[in-house]
């Protein structure tokens, strides 16, 4: 897969919102025959993925792209087609890539379905602009 087809989802801990975003973008891109690949990253990664996000994805029939949260690297940032962030990125990252900030997504820990639906609504709009 070439570097311009990678979409990086970033959330503070790399454990919930970014994981849901990457899983759903990969599913929809595959269904539509798009050559996109999404990965999930964090700024300050937790030690493990959110149990609530994992349970929700499993109920939805999806598998996360990562088994543990991973820190966003500058190399990933610079090579990605697009960065979707749910949090503020460190200043040194902000000029390195095309970024889109998705504010207003409810916390996954409070309501998986609401968070998923908010993320999915934005993913559908994103896919329409990329396809």
C-alpha positions in Angstrom: 0.0 0.0 0.0 1.5 3.3 -0.9 2.0 6.0 1.7 -0.6 8.3 0.2 -3.3 5.9 1.0 -2.8 5.9 4.7 -5.2 7.7 7.0 -4.0 8.1 10.6 -6.6 8.5 13.4 -5.1 10.1 16.5 -6.6 10.5 20.0 -5.0 11.3 23.3 -4.5 7.8 24.5 -4.7 5.8 21.2 -7.2 3.5 22.9 -10.7 4.4 21.9 -11.8 7.0 19.4 -8.8 6.5 17.0 -9.3 2.7 17.2 -13.0 3.0 16.3 -12.2 5.4 13.5 -9.6 3.2 12.0 -11.7 0.1 12.2 -14.7 1.7 10.5 -12.7 3.5 7.8 -11.0 0.2 6.9 -14.3 -1.6 6.8 -16.0 1.0 4.6 -13.0 1.5 2.3 -12.8 -2.3 1.8 -16.5 -2.5 1.0 -16.2 0.3 -1.5 -13.0 -1.0 -3.1 -11.0 2.0 -2.1 -7.2 1.7 -1.6 -7.2 3.3 1.8 -5.7 2.0 5.0 -6.4 3.5 8.4 -4.3 3.1 11.5 -4.9 4.3 15.1 -2.3 6.2 17.1 -2.1 8.2 20.4 -0.2 11.2 21.7 0.3 9.6 25.1 -0.7 6.0 24.6 -2.4 4.0 27.3 -1.1 0.5 28.0 -4.1 -1.2 26.5 -7.0 -0.6 24.2 -10.3 0.6 25.9 -12.3 -2.4 27.0 -15.5 -0.5 26.1 -14.2 0.3 22.6 -13.1 -3.4 22.1 -16.5 -4.7 23.3 -18.4 -2.3 21.0 -16.3 -3.1 18.0 -16.6 -6.8 18.7 -20.4 -6.4 18.9 -20.2 -4.5 15.6 -18.3 -7.4 14.0 -15.0 -5.4 13.7 -11.4 -5.9 14.9 -9.1 -3.1 15.8 -6.1 -2.3 13.6 -3.8 -2.5 16.6 -3.6 -4.8 19.6 -2.1 -2.2 21.8 -2.1 1.6 21.6 0.9 3.0 19.7 2.4 6.5 19.8 2.2 8.6 16.7 5.6 9.0 15.0 6.8 11.9 12.9 7.4 9.5 10.1 3.8 8.3 10.1 2.6 11.9 10.3 4.7 13.0 7.3 3.9 10.0 5.1 0.1 9.9 5.7 -2.4 11.2 3.2 -4.4 12.7 6.0 -4.4 12.9 9.8 -7.7 12.8 11.6 -7.3 14.0 15.2 -9.7 13.9 18.1 -7.2 15.9 20.3 -4.7 18.7 20.2 -1.4 17.6 18.7 2.0 18.8 19.9 3.1 22.0 18.1 6.0 20.2 16.3 3.4 17.9 14.6 1.0 20.6 13.3 3.0 21.6 10.2 3.9 18.1 9.1 0.7 16.9 7.5 -2.8 17.7 6.3 -4.9 17.5 9.5 -8.5 17.5 10.2 -9.7 18.0 13.8 -12.9 16.1 14.8 -14.2 17.8 17.9 -17.4 17.1 19.7 -17.3 13.3 19.6 -18.7 12.1 22.9 -16.4 10.0 25.2 -16.4 6.3 24.3 -16.3 5.5 28.1 -19.7 7.3 28.5 -21.5 5.9 25.5 -19.9 3.7 22.8 -22.9 3.9 20.4 -23.0 7.7 20.5 -19.3 8.0 20.0 -19.3 5.4 17.2 -22.2 7.1 15.4 -20.5 10.5 15.6 -17.3 9.1 14.2 -19.1 7.1 11.5 -21.0 10.1 10.3 -17.7 12.0 9.8 -16.1 9.0 8.2 -18.8 8.8 5.6 -18.2 12.4 4.7 -14.5 11.8 4.5 -14.8 8.8 2.2 -17.0 10.9 -0.1 -14.3 13.5 -0.4 -11.5 10.9 -0.9 -13.3 8.6 -3.4 
